[in-house]
Amino acid sequence: MTRLTVADGPVQEFTVRGTSAITESDDEGFIFYDDVTKVQVLPDERCFTMQIITPDIEVEMDFPDADSVREALALFESKKISAVNAQSSDSIRITPVESGPIGSDSKGPFIKLPERMPEQVPARPDQRPAENLPDTQRRW
């Protein structure tokens, strides 16, 4: 099923970790609360599925019973969910919404987390490593 991480106060976005419906592999990213256009619950024979829909992505999360989905809805409404993780395989499904031609690089609310963060170089020249600086202190 779905495991929610609750923040102390309202947050601006939440992290999603689940299975890509297209590649059927693990996927992760984050969604801004302000970009959510619709939240709905679909009952099933064995569980309740909550859908979070944005212009670019649809996330489906499974919950075992009505009480747990009601609690999740209240937490989403108060913007206190900071992370959504799958406890079992395929309990969270992430599907991109086709808004343009296939292969277009969409910069929507679902932002892919990088594999590795790029190296950060300080902006001030006096804080950079000496090997990155031109030798401007040389006296002729």
N, C-alpha and C positions, 0 to 999 in steps of 0.2 A: 504494500500500500504506500501511502505518501507520508513523509515525515516533514513537518514544518518547524522552522527555527523562528522563535518569537523574539522580537526586539523589545527593549524597555519602553520605547516611545515610537511615534510614527517615523517611518523612513521614506526615502524618495524612490528606492528601487529594491528589487529582490532578485536573488540568484536562483537560477533553475538548473538542476542537474537531472537528466533523464535520458531517454532513447529517442534518437532522430527517427521520425516516421519514414523518411526517404532513404537514409543509408542503413537503418537498423543498427547503428552503433551508438556508443555513449556520446552525449552532446551536453554542452553547458553554455551558459551565458547569463545575461541579466536583462530584466524588463523594468522600465520606469512605470510607476503607478499612474502617472499622468497620461501615458500612452495607451492604457487599457480602455478599450471601447465597449467591451461587453463581458459579463461574467454570468454564466448559467450553469445549472445542475441538470444532468441527464440521469435518471434512474435506470438501473440495469437489474438483471435477475440476481446477480451476485454482489453488486457494489453500486456506489453512486459516483458518477464522474463529473467533476467540476471543470468547466472550460473557461480559460482566460484568453480573451481574444484582443489582439492589437492589430493595427493596420498591416503589419508584416509577419506576425507569428501567431500561432494558436498552440496553447499548452493544455493538455488534458491530464488531470490528476485523479486517481482512483482513491476512494475512501470506503471503508468497510460498512459503515452504517449512517443513518440519518443524523444522529447526534454529532458525529465527528465532522460531517460536511457542514452542519449548521455552525459549529464552532469555527471551522476554517473560514466560512463566509464572513462571520463577524470579525475575525482577525484581519482578513483582507480589506474589509470595509474600513476598519480603523487604521489601515496601512502599517500594521505591526509585524507582518511577515517579512523576514529578512532573507530567508533561504528556503527553497523547496527541494527536497531530495527524495529519490526513489528508494524505498525500503526493499522492494522486490523488483525483479526485472520486469520491464514493460508497465510499471504502474504510473509512470509519467511519460507522456508522448509529446514530442515537440515537432510541430509541422509548420513549415514556412507557408505563408499565404501568398499566392501568385498575384503580384501587383504589377509586374512588368514582364518583359521578355525573359525567357530562360537564360540564365547566365549573367543577368545584370547584377551589378554589385550594389545591393541595397544597403543603405545606411539607416536602417530603421531603429526601432526601440530595442530590438534584440541584438545585443552587441556581443560578438564572439570573444571569449577570453583568450588572450594570447598564450601560446605554448610557453614562451619565455619572454620576459620583459627585456626591452632593448637597454643597452648600457646607457646610464645617465651621465652626462658630462656637465659639470657646473657651468653656468653662464658667465660668471666673472673670470677673466683671464688669470687673476692671481690665485684662484682656487683650482685651476686645472693642473693635471700632472705636467711636469716639465717637458716630457716628450711630445706633448700635443701643442706646445707653444712655439711660435717662431722666435728666434733669438733677437729680440728687440732691445736688449740691454747691452749689447756688444758696443764697446767703445772703439772707435777707429782711430 
